[in-house]
Amino acid sequence: MQKSFIRHIFTVSILSCCLLFGGCSQNSAGEETSSATTASPSPSETVAALPADVSPDSDTSAIESTSEDTRALTLSVVNMCGIEVGMVAVIDPVTGEQVNLDSLSDQESISMEADWPSSVKEFQWALYNTDGELCVEGTTDISSAQTTVTLLLTGDGDLEKVEELFE
């Protein structure tokens, strides 16, 4: 039960983190950023968010089915794009639910710890601006990550590039 709760918190945190980066994706020039590399602040805080309404039965069975084959990962997003990200969100790999993290000011980072199912090779995330509008969503291949995945958001007043760093 405790593992289930921790995984649920992790999932919620990851989704929230993705939503937070939405603000960085505002582009005054109207450029679109790649969905594979779009947003990433580095972790200076650990953020835990509460999950959306999820059926206890489906949540528990999903966690039990993947609890045997997991790896510990730290997911981080670093905002270096010169603007505030309204919300970062991630998709919980166990439940498939979106987890919303807090907003992320410029020069700050957010991170979360998770027991990531080894069979899941992609990390899905999204960034929302301060008005709550979806700005960027992406999928990052995390198959080469051993312990840490960092999304570094860069730009000068706009989200221009997302660098993916793995450890």
ABEGO torsion letter per residue (X at the ends): XAAAAAAAAAAAAAAAAAAAAAAAABBAAGBBBBAABABBBBBABBBBBBBBBBBAAAAAAAAAAAAABBBBBBBBBBBAAGBBBABBBBBBAAAGBBBBBBBBBBGBBBBBBBBBBAABABBBBBBBBAAGBBABBBBBBAAABAABBBBBBBEBGBBABBBBBBX
